[in-house]
Amino acid sequence: MRFEDFGWDELPVHARDAAALLGHDESTWDASDDEEWEPSSPPVACSKPWASLTEGQREAAAVLGYDETLWDGERDDGMSCGSGPSAGASSRPRRTGAGRS
């Protein structure tokens, strides 16, 4: 399951723990909701290719629904690193309120 349509407070505990292991906190995860969000804002792990992640980071990325292909593809496409709604990729639906699209 992918969690990019979830706000930080909506993430299940296991997904929030995985996001935190990758360096996210509420401000970086939800930053994509802000108009001023810059692709350079995500945690350092988000800029690393899959092969450079630690085993723990890969496991955390897998919890968030990533494999090597998705991770490296999105990193090249705006370094979203699983962060909240539409982080860097315009093809993703945006979350509205508490509902999911």
SVG drawing of the C-alpha trace seen along z (x, -y; Angstrom):
<svg xmlns="http://www.w3.org/2000/svg" viewBox="-14 -29 39 34">
<polyline fill="none" stroke="black" stroke-width="0.4" points="0.0,0.0 1.2,-3.5 0.7,-6.3 1.3,-9.5 -2.4,-10.4 -2.3,-10.3 -1.4,-13.2 1.1,-12.5 -1.8,-12.3 -3.6,-9.8 -0.7,-7.4 -1.0,-4.1 1.6,-3.7 3.8,-1.3 3.9,-3.7 4.7,-6.7 7.5,-4.7 8.8,-3.8 8.6,-7.4 10.4,-8.5 13.2,-6.0 13.6,-7.6 14.0,-11.0 10.5,-12.3 8.6,-14.1 5.2,-15.8 6.6,-18.9 8.5,-17.2 5.7,-14.7 2.9,-17.3 5.1,-19.9 3.8,-18.9 0.5,-20.5 2.2,-23.9 2.5,-25.9 6.1,-26.9 7.2,-23.3 10.5,-22.8 11.8,-19.4 15.0,-20.0 13.1,-19.9 12.7,-16.1 15.1,-14.2 18.6,-13.2 17.5,-9.6 15.1,-10.8 17.9,-11.9 19.7,-8.6 19.3,-5.9 17.9,-2.6 21.4,-1.0 22.7,-3.6 20.0,-3.1 20.8,-1.0 18.9,2.3 16.7,0.6 15.9,-2.3 15.0,0.2 12.7,2.0 11.1,-1.3 10.6,-2.2 9.0,1.2 6.5,0.5 5.6,-2.7 5.0,-0.7 8.3,-1.2 10.6,1.2 13.8,0.2 12.1,-0.8 9.5,-3.0 12.0,-4.6 14.5,-5.4 11.9,-6.6 10.2,-8.9 13.6,-10.2 14.4,-11.2 10.9,-12.7 11.0,-15.1 12.4,-13.0 9.1,-12.4 10.3,-9.6 6.8,-8.7 5.9,-12.1 2.4,-13.3 -0.1,-14.2 1.3,-14.8 4.9,-15.5 6.6,-16.3 4.5,-14.2 1.5,-15.8 0.1,-12.4 -0.9,-11.5 -4.4,-12.4 -4.4,-15.0 -5.9,-14.3 -8.9,-16.4 -9.9,-16.7 -9.9,-13.4 -11.1,-11.4 -9.0,-9.5 -9.3,-10.0"/>
</svg>
